[in-house]
Amino acid sequence: MTESTPPLSRRALLTGLGALAMPGVARAQHGSAHVVVVGGGFGGATAARHLRLQMPGLRITLIEPAARHYTCAFSSLYLAGLRDWESLGHGFEALRAMDIAVVHAAAVDVDAVARTITLSDGQRLVWDKLVLSPGVDMRWGELEGYDAQASMYAPHAWSAGAQTRLLRDQLHAMPDGGTFAMVIPATPYRCPPGPYERAALVAHYFRARKPKSRILLLDAKNEFSKKPLFLQGWKALYGDMIDWRSLDHDGQVVRVDARRREVETAAGALHRADVLNVIAPQKAGWIAERAGLTDASGWVPVHPENFAARQQAHVHVIGDASQAAPMPKSGASANSQGRLVAAAISAELLGQEAPQAVYTNTCYSLIGPEYGISVAGVYRAKNDTMEEVPAAVGISPLDAQPWFRAAEARYGTAWYQAISADTWGN
């Protein structure tokens, strides 16, 4: 330093050092930082959209293989003939109109050190921040006899698409008086109350079209989300059509013969079905494992204040792939996480204070078209753990009047419309 050079202020020095430590900060100030988001569902599309709302000059790329995303949420209405297939589909036109680059390819490799991601079409993108929202994959083979090939005979239908349509076709082709059997895994899995809503809406379809049929639920656990409400609703609307077998009552399936549509329980009981729905054990979507972010559980441990992966600070993993218990794996959770992570990334790139890490989940379940139930929760990060805020938990009351159940069914439809608009802008 010469006498003619003025000394650096402490603030200027720290600012310069911070920009060196986080290259994305410096680039963000010039509008050239690049955030890549993988997954166009409730988590990823929300993160991309809210990043744009908060940082108009940010470069954002959304990676999603499908040209149109179909939701698992409300797919049981499709199975029951209460919704058509395209009502579950959402395009990406509104995101493109916000100057978000949408690339229809699969992510096949991540280099967290070089900060690059390789796509199935050969592209190699450089990123400053990476958001992964890859959903779930099945743990093929963990349940004896059940693999990808077996799912062509006994579909899981736990990722919306061909499997959902296959299960619907099987249900509609089933003769009256047949048995629909569902194998339900232990937690964690995508959408904890999902199997029980599916059972209810299939029962609604059976009552109208195949009234002599029965539903057998073989469950690897004793408790489930909204259990008293489901049991009460099943009984009120469908009598004894739904037979739920818990873990303590020989509900745990240990072997599947998909071609014969036969399952064996831990006690050796054999059950045959006309339609067999096997919801397999699950894990984080493949790219999270490929990136080296999963642990022995198969899920990605994250820091709850911003969902940064514990193994890589500049990779955020949201939605079903993350391990964020007690926050459930749901579309509403993924949407809430996507909003928070967008705010956290924006704050970091702009050198601003991080947002308060508070998340919400709202889950509506339909037991019939005019019979809805719900649960809601608020979660917050505290001491690097996720905790539920006790005073903020809400659940539908037992023994509610029909008008109340009908109102909750309408609220559920309104929720789907609102979250779809917030996620995809349509």
C-alpha positions as a Markdown table, in Angstrom:
| # | Residue | x | y | z |
|---|---|---|---|---|
| 1 | Met | 0.0 | 0.0 | 0.0 |
| 2 | Thr | 1.4 | 3.4 | -1.0 |
| 3 | Glu | 0.7 | 6.6 | 0.8 |
| 4 | Ser | -1.6 | 7.7 | -2.0 |
| 5 | Thr | -3.8 | 4.6 | -1.6 |
| 6 | Pro | -6.6 | 5.2 | 0.9 |
| 7 | Pro | -6.9 | 2.3 | 3.5 |
| 8 | Leu | -9.7 | -0.1 | 3.1 |
| 9 | Ser | -12.6 | 0.2 | 5.6 |
| 10 | Arg | -13.4 | -2.9 | 7.7 |
| 11 | Arg | -16.8 | -3.1 | 6.0 |
| 12 | Ala | -15.3 | -3.0 | 2.5 |
| 13 | Leu | -12.8 | -5.6 | 3.4 |
| 14 | Leu | -15.4 | -8.0 | 4.8 |
| 15 | Thr | -17.6 | -7.4 | 1.8 |
| 16 | Gly | -14.8 | -8.3 | -0.5 |
| 17 | Leu | -13.9 | -11.4 | 1.5 |
| 18 | Gly | -17.5 | -12.5 | 1.5 |
| 19 | Ala | -17.8 | -12.2 | -2.2 |
| 20 | Leu | -14.7 | -14.3 | -2.6 |
| 21 | Ala | -16.0 | -17.0 | -0.2 |
| 22 | Met | -19.4 | -17.1 | -2.0 |
| 23 | Pro | -18.9 | -16.5 | -5.7 |
| 24 | Gly | -22.7 | -16.5 | -6.3 |
| 25 | Val | -23.0 | -13.3 | -4.2 |
| 26 | Ala | -20.7 | -11.4 | -6.5 |
| 27 | Arg | -22.4 | -12.7 | -9.6 |
| 28 | Ala | -25.9 | -12.0 | -8.2 |
| 29 | Gln | -25.0 | -8.3 | -7.8 |
| 30 | His | -24.3 | -8.4 | -11.6 |
| 31 | Gly | -27.4 | -10.5 | -12.4 |
| 32 | Ser | -25.4 | -13.5 | -13.6 |
| 33 | Ala | -25.8 | -16.0 | -10.7 |
| 34 | His | -27.3 | -19.3 | -11.9 |
| 35 | Val | -29.7 | -21.4 | -9.8 |
| 36 | Val | -30.6 | -24.8 | -11.3 |
| 37 | Val | -33.7 | -26.6 | -10.0 |
| 38 | Val | -34.2 | -30.3 | -10.6 |
| 39 | Gly | -37.8 | -31.5 | -10.5 |
| 40 | Gly | -41.0 | -29.8 | -11.8 |
| 41 | Gly | -43.4 | -30.9 | -9.0 |
| 42 | Phe | -44.8 | -29.1 | -6.0 |
| 43 | Gly | -41.3 | -28.5 | -4.5 |
| 44 | Gly | -39.1 | -27.7 | -7.6 |
| 45 | Ala | -41.6 | -25.6 | -9.6 |
| 46 | Thr | -42.5 | -23.6 | -6.5 |
| 47 | Ala | -38.8 | -22.9 | -5.8 |
| 48 | Ala | -38.2 | -21.8 | -9.4 |
| 49 | Arg | -41.2 | -19.6 | -9.5 |
| 50 | His | -40.6 | -17.9 | -6.2 |
| 51 | Leu | -36.9 | -17.4 | -6.9 |
| 52 | Arg | -38.0 | -15.4 | -10.0 |
| 53 | Leu | -40.5 | -13.4 | -8.0 |
| 54 | Gln | -37.8 | -12.4 | -5.5 |
| 55 | Met | -34.9 | -12.0 | -7.9 |
| 56 | Pro | -36.0 | -10.7 | -11.3 |
| 57 | Gly | -32.4 | -10.7 | -12.7 |
| 58 | Leu | -31.5 | -14.2 | -11.5 |
| 59 | Arg | -30.7 | -16.8 | -14.1 |
| 60 | Ile | -32.9 | -19.9 | -13.3 |
| 61 | Thr | -33.1 | -23.2 | -15.0 |
| 62 | Leu | -35.7 | -25.8 | -14.2 |
| 63 | Ile | -34.9 | -29.4 | -15.2 |
| 64 | Glu | -37.9 | -31.7 | -15.7 |
| 65 | Pro | -38.1 | -34.7 | -18.0 |
| 66 | Ala | -41.9 | -34.5 | -18.5 |
| 67 | Ala | -43.5 | -31.9 | -20.7 |
| 68 | Arg | -46.5 | -31.9 | -18.3 |
| 69 | His | -46.5 | -32.8 | -14.6 |
| 70 | Tyr | -49.3 | -35.0 | -13.3 |
| 71 | Thr | -49.9 | -34.9 | -9.5 |
| 72 | Cys | -50.3 | -37.7 | -7.1 |
| 73 | Ala | -52.5 | -35.3 | -5.2 |
| 74 | Phe | -56.2 | -35.9 | -6.2 |
| 75 | Ser | -55.2 | -38.9 | -8.3 |
| 76 | Ser | -57.5 | -41.1 | -6.2 |
| 77 | Leu | -60.4 | -39.0 | -7.6 |
| 78 | Tyr | -59.2 | -40.1 | -11.1 |
| 79 | Leu | -59.2 | -43.8 | -10.0 |
| 80 | Ala | -62.8 | -43.4 | -8.8 |
| 81 | Gly | -64.0 | -41.8 | -12.0 |
| 82 | Leu | -64.5 | -38.4 | -10.3 |
| 83 | Arg | -61.9 | -36.5 | -12.3 |
| 84 | Asp | -60.4 | -36.9 | -15.7 |
| 85 | Trp | -56.7 | -37.4 | -16.3 |
| 86 | Glu | -55.9 | -34.0 | -17.7 |
| 87 | Ser | -57.3 | -32.3 | -14.6 |
| 88 | Leu | -54.2 | -33.6 | -12.8 |
| 89 | Gly | -51.8 | -32.2 | -15.4 |
| 90 | His | -49.9 | -29.0 | -15.2 |
| 91 | Gly | -47.7 | -27.4 | -17.9 |
| 92 | Phe | -44.7 | -25.1 | -17.6 |
| 93 | Glu | -45.9 | -22.3 | -19.9 |
| 94 | Ala | -46.4 | -19.8 | -17.1 |
| 95 | Leu | -42.9 | -20.5 | -15.8 |
| 96 | Arg | -41.4 | -20.0 | -19.2 |
| 97 | Ala | -43.3 | -16.7 | -19.5 |
| 98 | Met | -41.5 | -15.6 | -16.3 |
| 99 | Asp | -38.1 | -16.1 | -18.1 |
| 100 | Ile | -37.3 | -19.4 | -16.4 |
| 101 | Ala | -35.5 | -21.8 | -18.7 |
| 102 | Val | -37.3 | -25.1 | -18.6 |
| 103 | Val | -35.3 | -28.0 | -20.0 |
| 104 | His | -37.1 | -31.3 | -20.6 |
| 105 | Ala | -34.3 | -33.8 | -19.8 |
| 106 | Ala | -33.2 | -35.9 | -16.8 |
| 107 | Ala | -30.4 | -35.0 | -14.4 |
| 108 | Val | -27.9 | -37.9 | -14.6 |
| 109 | Asp | -24.9 | -36.6 | -12.6 |
| 110 | Val | -24.0 | -33.9 | -10.1 |
| 111 | Asp | -20.5 | -32.6 | -9.3 |
| 112 | Ala | -20.9 | -30.6 | -6.1 |
| 113 | Val | -17.3 | -29.6 | -6.1 |
| 114 | Ala | -17.2 | -28.2 | -9.6 |
| 115 | Arg | -20.8 | -27.1 | -9.3 |
| 116 | Thr | -21.9 | -28.8 | -12.5 |
| 117 | Ile | -24.9 | -30.9 | -13.4 |
| 118 | Thr | -25.0 | -33.3 | -16.4 |
| 119 | Leu | -28.3 | -33.9 | -18.3 |
| 120 | Ser | -29.5 | -36.9 | -20.3 |
| 121 | Asp | -29.4 | -34.8 | -23.5 |
| 122 | Gly | -25.7 | -34.2 | -23.0 |
| 123 | Gln | -25.9 | -30.7 | -21.6 |
| 124 | Arg | -23.5 | -29.8 | -18.8 |
| 125 | Leu | -24.7 | -26.8 | -16.7 |
| 126 | Val | -22.7 | -24.8 | -14.2 |
| 127 | Trp | -24.6 | -23.6 | -11.2 |
| 128 | Asp | -24.1 | -21.4 | -8.2 |
| 129 | Lys | -26.9 | -23.0 | -6.2 |
| 130 | Leu | -28.6 | -26.3 | -6.9 |
| 131 | Val | -32.1 | -27.2 | -5.7 |
| 132 | Leu | -33.0 | -30.9 | -5.9 |
| 133 | Ser | -36.7 | -31.9 | -5.7 |
| 134 | Pro | -36.6 | -35.4 | -7.3 |
| 135 | Gly | -39.5 | -37.0 | -5.4 |
| 136 | Val | -39.3 | -40.7 | -4.5 |
| 137 | Asp | -38.1 | -43.9 | -6.1 |
| 138 | Met | -39.3 | -47.4 | -5.1 |
| 139 | Arg | -37.0 | -49.7 | -3.1 |
| 140 | Trp | -37.3 | -52.5 | -5.6 |
| 141 | Gly | -36.7 | -55.9 | -4.1 |
| 142 | Glu | -37.0 | -54.9 | -0.5 |
| 143 | Leu | -40.4 | -56.6 | -0.5 |
| 144 | Glu | -39.7 | -60.1 | -1.7 |
| 145 | Gly | -41.0 | -60.6 | -5.2 |
| 146 | Tyr | -41.8 | -57.0 | -5.9 |
| 147 | Asp | -39.6 | -55.2 | -8.5 |
| 148 | Ala | -40.2 | -52.9 | -11.5 |
| 149 | Gln | -41.4 | -55.9 | -13.7 |
| 150 | Ala | -43.8 | -57.0 | -11.0 |
| 151 | Ser | -45.3 | -53.5 | -10.9 |
| 152 | Met | -46.7 | -54.1 | -14.4 |
| 153 | Tyr | -49.1 | -56.7 | -12.9 |
| 154 | Ala | -49.5 | -55.2 | -9.4 |
| 155 | Pro | -49.1 | -51.5 | -9.8 |
| 156 | His | -47.9 | -49.2 | -7.0 |
| 157 | Ala | -49.4 | -46.1 | -8.7 |
| 158 | Trp | -47.4 | -43.9 | -6.2 |
| 159 | Ser | -45.9 | -41.7 | -8.9 |
| 160 | Ala | -48.6 | -40.2 | -11.1 |
| 161 | Gly | -48.5 | -41.5 | -14.7 |
| 162 | Ala | -48.6 | -44.8 | -16.4 |
| 163 | Gln | -48.9 | -46.7 | -13.1 |
| 164 | Thr | -52.0 | -44.6 | -12.1 |
| 165 | Arg | -53.7 | -45.3 | -15.4 |
| 166 | Leu | -52.9 | -49.0 | -15.2 |
| 167 | Leu | -54.5 | -49.3 | -11.7 |
| 168 | Arg | -57.6 | -47.4 | -12.9 |
| 169 | Asp | -57.9 | -49.8 | -15.9 |
| 170 | Gln | -57.6 | -52.8 | -13.6 |
| 171 | Leu | -60.2 | -51.5 | -11.2 |
| 172 | His | -62.7 | -50.7 | -13.9 |
| 173 | Ala | -62.2 | -54.2 | -15.5 |
| 174 | Met | -62.6 | -56.0 | -12.1 |
| 175 | Pro | -65.8 | -58.0 | -11.9 |
| 176 | Asp | -68.4 | -57.1 | -9.3 |
| 177 | Gly | -67.8 | -59.2 | -6.2 |
| 178 | Gly | -64.0 | -59.1 | -6.7 |
| 179 | Thr | -61.4 | -58.1 | -4.1 |
| 180 | Phe | -59.1 | -55.1 | -4.3 |
| 181 | Ala | -56.1 | -55.6 | -2.0 |
| 182 | Met | -53.7 | -52.9 | -1.1 |
| 183 | Val | -50.2 | -53.4 | 0.5 |
| 184 | Ile | -49.3 | -50.4 | 2.7 |
| 185 | Pro | -45.6 | -49.9 | 3.8 |
| 186 | Ala | -44.2 | -48.7 | 7.1 |
| 187 | Thr | -43.3 | -45.0 | 7.3 |
| 188 | Pro | -41.7 | -42.9 | 5.9 |
| 189 | Tyr | -43.3 | -42.8 | 2.4 |
| 190 | Arg | -44.9 | -40.1 | 0.2 |
| 191 | Cys | -48.2 | -38.8 | 1.5 |
| 192 | Pro | -48.9 | -40.6 | 4.8 |
| 193 | Pro | -52.8 | -40.6 | 4.5 |
| 194 | Gly | -52.7 | -41.3 | 0.7 |
| 195 | Pro | -53.4 | -45.1 | 0.9 |
| 196 | Tyr | -56.4 | -44.6 | 3.2 |
| 197 | Glu | -58.0 | -41.9 | 0.9 |
| 198 | Arg | -57.4 | -44.2 | -2.0 |
| 199 | Ala | -59.2 | -47.0 | -0.3 |
| 200 | Ala | -62.1 | -44.7 | 0.5 |
| 201 | Leu | -62.5 | -43.4 | -3.1 |
| 202 | Val | -62.2 | -46.9 | -4.6 |
| 203 | Ala | -65.0 | -47.9 | -2.1 |
| 204 | His | -67.1 | -45.0 | -3.5 |
| 205 | Tyr | -66.6 | -46.3 | -7.0 |
| 206 | Phe | -67.4 | -49.8 | -5.9 |
| 207 | Arg | -70.5 | -48.8 | -4.1 |
| 208 | Ala | -71.8 | -47.2 | -7.3 |
| 209 | Arg | -70.6 | -49.7 | -9.8 |
| 210 | Lys | -69.5 | -52.9 | -8.1 |
| 211 | Pro | -71.4 | -53.1 | -4.8 |
| 212 | Lys | -70.6 | -56.7 | -4.1 |
| 213 | Ser | -66.8 | -56.1 | -4.1 |
| 214 | Arg | -64.6 | -55.8 | -1.0 |
| 215 | Ile | -61.4 | -53.9 | -0.1 |
| 216 | Leu | -58.5 | -55.5 | 1.9 |
| 217 | Leu | -55.8 | -53.3 | 3.4 |
| 218 | Leu | -52.7 | -55.0 | 4.6 |
| 219 | Asp | -50.7 | -52.5 | 6.6 |
| 220 | Ala | -47.2 | -52.7 | 8.0 |
| 221 | Lys | -48.0 | -50.4 | 10.9 |
| 222 | Asn | -50.6 | -50.0 | 13.6 |
| 223 | Glu | -51.2 | -46.2 | 13.4 |
| 224 | Phe | -51.7 | -43.8 | 10.5 |
| 225 | Ser | -52.5 | -40.2 | 9.8 |
| 226 | Lys | -56.1 | -39.2 | 10.7 |
| 227 | Lys | -56.8 | -42.8 | 11.6 |
| 228 | Pro | -59.9 | -42.2 | 13.8 |
| 229 | Leu | -61.4 | -39.9 | 11.2 |
| 230 | Phe | -60.8 | -42.5 | 8.4 |
| 231 | Leu | -62.3 | -45.4 | 10.4 |
| 232 | Gln | -65.4 | -43.3 | 11.2 |
| 233 | Gly | -65.8 | -42.2 | 7.6 |
| 234 | Trp | -65.3 | -45.6 | 6.1 |
| 235 | Lys | -67.9 | -47.1 | 8.4 |
| 236 | Ala | -70.4 | -44.2 | 7.8 |
| 237 | Leu | -70.2 | -44.4 | 4.0 |
| 238 | Tyr | -69.2 | -47.9 | 3.2 |
| 239 | Gly | -70.2 | -50.2 | 6.1 |
| 240 | Asp | -67.9 | -53.2 | 6.2 |
| 241 | Met | -66.6 | -53.0 | 2.6 |
| 242 | Ile | -63.1 | -51.9 | 3.8 |
| 243 | Asp | -61.2 | -54.4 | 5.9 |
| 244 | Trp | -58.1 | -52.9 | 7.5 |
| 245 | Arg | -55.5 | -55.3 | 8.9 |
| 246 | Ser | -52.9 | -53.6 | 11.1 |
| 247 | Leu | -49.3 | -54.8 | 11.9 |
| 248 | Asp | -50.6 | -56.5 | 15.1 |
| 249 | His | -53.4 | -58.2 | 13.2 |
| 250 | Asp | -51.2 | -59.9 | 10.5 |
| 251 | Gly | -51.2 | -56.9 | 8.2 |
| 252 | Gln | -47.5 | -57.0 | 7.3 |
| 253 | Val | -46.8 | -58.4 | 3.8 |
| 254 | Val | -43.5 | -60.2 | 3.3 |
| 255 | Arg | -43.8 | -61.7 | -0.1 |
| 256 | Val | -45.6 | -60.8 | -3.4 |
| 257 | Asp | -46.5 | -62.9 | -6.4 |
| 258 | Ala | -47.6 | -60.2 | -8.7 |
| 259 | Arg | -48.6 | -62.4 | -11.7 |
| 260 | Arg | -50.9 | -64.5 | -9.4 |
| 261 | Arg | -51.9 | -61.3 | -7.5 |
| 262 | Glu | -51.1 | -63.1 | -4.3 |
| 263 | Val | -49.4 | -61.9 | -1.1 |
| 264 | Glu | -48.1 | -63.6 | 2.0 |
| 265 | Thr | -48.1 | -62.1 | 5.4 |
| 266 | Ala | -45.5 | -62.4 | 8.2 |
| 267 | Ala | -47.7 | -65.1 | 9.9 |
| 268 | Gly | -47.9 | -67.1 | 6.6 |
| 269 | Ala | -51.4 | -66.2 | 5.6 |
| 270 | Leu | -52.1 | -66.1 | 1.8 |
| 271 | His | -54.4 | -63.5 | 0.2 |
| 272 | Arg | -55.4 | -63.4 | -3.4 |
| 273 | Ala | -56.9 | -60.4 | -5.1 |
| 274 | Asp | -58.5 | -59.5 | -8.4 |
| 275 | Val | -56.7 | -56.2 | -8.3 |
| 276 | Leu | -53.5 | -55.9 | -6.3 |
| 277 | Asn | -52.0 | -52.5 | -5.4 |
| 278 | Val | -48.6 | -52.8 | -3.8 |
| 279 | Ile | -47.3 | -49.5 | -2.4 |
| 280 | Ala | -43.6 | -50.4 | -2.1 |
| 281 | Pro | -41.1 | -49.0 | 0.4 |
| 282 | Gln | -39.5 | -45.8 | -0.9 |
| 283 | Lys | -36.4 | -43.7 | -0.9 |
| 284 | Ala | -35.2 | -40.4 | -2.3 |
| 285 | Gly | -35.2 | -40.0 | -6.1 |
| 286 | Trp | -32.2 | -41.5 | -7.8 |
| 287 | Ile | -30.3 | -38.3 | -8.5 |
| 288 | Ala | -30.0 | -37.5 | -4.8 |
| 289 | Glu | -28.3 | -40.8 | -4.2 |
| 290 | Arg | -26.1 | -40.2 | -7.3 |
| 291 | Ala | -25.0 | -36.9 | -5.9 |
| 292 | Gly | -23.9 | -38.6 | -2.7 |
| 293 | Leu | -26.5 | -36.8 | -0.5 |
| 294 | Thr | -28.5 | -39.7 | 1.0 |
| 295 | Asp | -27.6 | -41.6 | 4.2 |
| 296 | Ala | -28.3 | -45.2 | 5.2 |
| 297 | Ser | -32.1 | -44.4 | 5.5 |
| 298 | Gly | -32.2 | -43.7 | 1.8 |
| 299 | Trp | -33.4 | -40.1 | 2.3 |
| 300 | Val | -31.4 | -36.8 | 2.3 |
| 301 | Pro | -30.6 | -35.3 | 5.8 |
| 302 | Val | -30.9 | -31.5 | 5.6 |
| 303 | His | -30.4 | -28.5 | 7.7 |
| 304 | Pro | -34.0 | -27.4 | 8.6 |
| 305 | Glu | -33.2 | -23.7 | 8.5 |
| 306 | Asn | -32.8 | -23.8 | 4.7 |
| 307 | Phe | -32.9 | -27.4 | 3.5 |
| 308 | Ala | -29.3 | -27.4 | 2.5 |
| 309 | Ala | -28.0 | -31.0 | 2.3 |
| 310 | Arg | -25.8 | -31.8 | 5.3 |
| 311 | Gln | -23.2 | -33.1 | 2.9 |
| 312 | Gln | -23.2 | -30.1 | 0.6 |
| 313 | Ala | -24.1 | -26.6 | 1.7 |
| 314 | His | -24.8 | -25.3 | -1.8 |
| 315 | Val | -27.2 | -28.1 | -2.7 |
| 316 | His | -30.7 | -27.8 | -1.2 |
| 317 | Val | -33.0 | -30.8 | -1.2 |
| 318 | Ile | -36.7 | -30.3 | -0.8 |
| 319 | Gly | -39.9 | -32.3 | -1.0 |
| 320 | Asp | -40.3 | -36.0 | -0.5 |
| 321 | Ala | -36.6 | -36.7 | -1.0 |
| 322 | Ser | -35.6 | -34.8 | 2.2 |
| 323 | Gln | -35.6 | -36.2 | 5.7 |
| 324 | Ala | -37.4 | -33.4 | 7.6 |
| 325 | Ala | -39.5 | -35.3 | 10.2 |
| 326 | Pro | -41.8 | -34.6 | 11.9 |
| 327 | Met | -42.8 | -32.6 | 8.8 |
| 328 | Pro | -44.6 | -35.1 | 6.5 |
| 329 | Lys | -43.8 | -35.9 | 2.9 |
| 330 | Ser | -46.6 | -34.1 | 1.1 |
| 331 | Gly | -47.3 | -31.7 | -1.7 |
| 332 | Ala | -48.1 | -29.0 | 0.7 |
| 333 | Ser | -44.9 | -29.6 | 2.6 |
| 334 | Ala | -42.9 | -29.5 | -0.6 |
| 335 | Asn | -44.6 | -26.2 | -1.7 |
| 336 | Ser | -43.8 | -24.6 | 1.7 |
| 337 | Gln | -40.2 | -25.8 | 1.6 |
| 338 | Gly | -39.8 | -24.5 | -2.0 |
| 339 | Arg | -41.0 | -21.0 | -0.9 |
| 340 | Leu | -38.6 | -20.9 | 2.1 |
| 341 | Val | -35.6 | -22.2 | 0.1 |
| 342 | Ala | -36.3 | -19.6 | -2.6 |
| 343 | Ala | -36.2 | -16.9 | 0.1 |
| 344 | Ala | -33.1 | -18.3 | 1.7 |
| 345 | Ile | -31.2 | -18.5 | -1.6 |
| 346 | Ser | -32.2 | -15.0 | -2.6 |
| 347 | Ala | -31.1 | -13.6 | 0.8 |
| 348 | Glu | -27.8 | -15.4 | 0.6 |
| 349 | Leu | -27.1 | -14.2 | -3.0 |
| 350 | Leu | -28.0 | -10.7 | -2.1 |
| 351 | Gly | -26.1 | -10.7 | 1.2 |
| 352 | Gln | -29.3 | -10.2 | 3.2 |
| 353 | Glu | -30.4 | -11.7 | 6.5 |
| 354 | Ala | -31.8 | -15.3 | 6.2 |
| 355 | Pro | -35.5 | -15.6 | 6.5 |
| 356 | Gln | -37.1 | -17.2 | 9.6 |
| 357 | Ala | -37.4 | -20.9 | 8.9 |
| 358 | Val | -41.1 | -21.6 | 9.5 |
| 359 | Tyr | -43.0 | -24.1 | 7.3 |
| 360 | Thr | -46.6 | -25.3 | 7.0 |
| 361 | Asn | -48.5 | -28.4 | 5.9 |
| 362 | Thr | -52.2 | -28.7 | 5.1 |
| 363 | Cys | -53.6 | -32.1 | 4.1 |
| 364 | Tyr | -57.2 | -32.6 | 2.9 |
| 365 | Ser | -58.4 | -36.1 | 2.4 |
| 366 | Leu | -61.6 | -37.2 | 0.7 |
| 367 | Ile | -63.6 | -40.1 | 2.1 |
| 368 | Gly | -66.3 | -39.4 | -0.4 |
| 369 | Pro | -67.1 | -36.6 | -2.8 |
| 370 | Glu | -69.0 | -34.7 | -0.1 |
| 371 | Tyr | -67.0 | -36.0 | 2.9 |
| 372 | Gly | -63.7 | -34.3 | 3.6 |
| 373 | Ile | -61.3 | -34.4 | 6.6 |
| 374 | Ser | -58.1 | -32.4 | 7.2 |
| 375 | Val | -55.0 | -31.9 | 9.3 |
| 376 | Ala | -52.7 | -28.9 | 9.4 |
| 377 | Gly | -49.4 | -28.2 | 11.1 |
| 378 | Val | -46.7 | -25.6 | 11.5 |
| 379 | Tyr | -43.1 | -26.5 | 11.8 |
| 380 | Arg | -39.9 | -24.5 | 12.6 |
| 381 | Ala | -36.2 | -25.0 | 12.7 |
| 382 | Lys | -34.7 | -24.9 | 16.2 |
| 383 | Asn | -31.1 | -25.8 | 17.1 |
| 384 | Asp | -30.6 | -27.5 | 13.7 |
| 385 | Thr | -33.6 | -29.7 | 14.2 |
| 386 | Met | -37.2 | -29.6 | 12.9 |
| 387 | Glu | -40.0 | -29.3 | 15.4 |
| 388 | Glu | -43.7 | -29.1 | 15.2 |
| 389 | Val | -45.4 | -26.1 | 16.8 |
| 390 | Pro | -47.9 | -27.8 | 19.2 |
| 391 | Ala | -50.3 | -24.9 | 19.4 |
| 392 | Ala | -50.6 | -24.7 | 15.7 |
| 393 | Val | -51.7 | -28.2 | 15.0 |
| 394 | Gly | -55.3 | -28.6 | 13.8 |
| 395 | Ile | -57.4 | -31.6 | 12.8 |
| 396 | Ser | -61.0 | -32.2 | 11.8 |
| 397 | Pro | -63.3 | -33.1 | 14.7 |
| 398 | Leu | -64.8 | -36.5 | 15.1 |
| 399 | Asp | -68.6 | -36.8 | 14.9 |
| 400 | Ala | -68.9 | -33.7 | 12.7 |
| 401 | Gln | -72.2 | -32.9 | 10.9 |
| 402 | Pro | -72.6 | -33.7 | 7.2 |
| 403 | Trp | -72.5 | -30.0 | 6.3 |
| 404 | Phe | -69.1 | -29.7 | 8.0 |
| 405 | Arg | -67.7 | -32.7 | 6.0 |
| 406 | Ala | -69.1 | -31.3 | 2.8 |
| 407 | Ala | -67.5 | -27.9 | 3.5 |
| 408 | Glu | -64.1 | -29.6 | 4.0 |
| 409 | Ala | -64.5 | -31.4 | 0.8 |
| 410 | Arg | -65.0 | -28.1 | -1.0 |
| 411 | Tyr | -62.0 | -26.6 | 0.9 |
| 412 | Gly | -59.9 | -29.5 | -0.4 |
| 413 | Thr | -60.8 | -28.7 | -4.0 |
| 414 | Ala | -60.0 | -25.0 | -3.4 |
| 415 | Trp | -56.7 | -26.0 | -1.8 |
| 416 | Tyr | -55.7 | -28.0 | -4.9 |
| 417 | Gln | -56.5 | -25.1 | -7.2 |
| 418 | Ala | -54.6 | -22.6 | -5.0 |
| 419 | Ile | -51.5 | -24.7 | -4.6 |
| 420 | Ser | -51.4 | -25.5 | -8.3 |
| 421 | Ala | -51.5 | -21.8 | -9.1 |
| 422 | Asp | -48.8 | -21.1 | -6.6 |
| 423 | Thr | -46.6 | -23.9 | -8.0 |
| 424 | Trp | -47.1 | -23.7 | -11.8 |
| 425 | Gly | -48.9 | -20.5 | -12.2 |
| 426 | Asn | -51.9 | -22.3 | -13.7 |
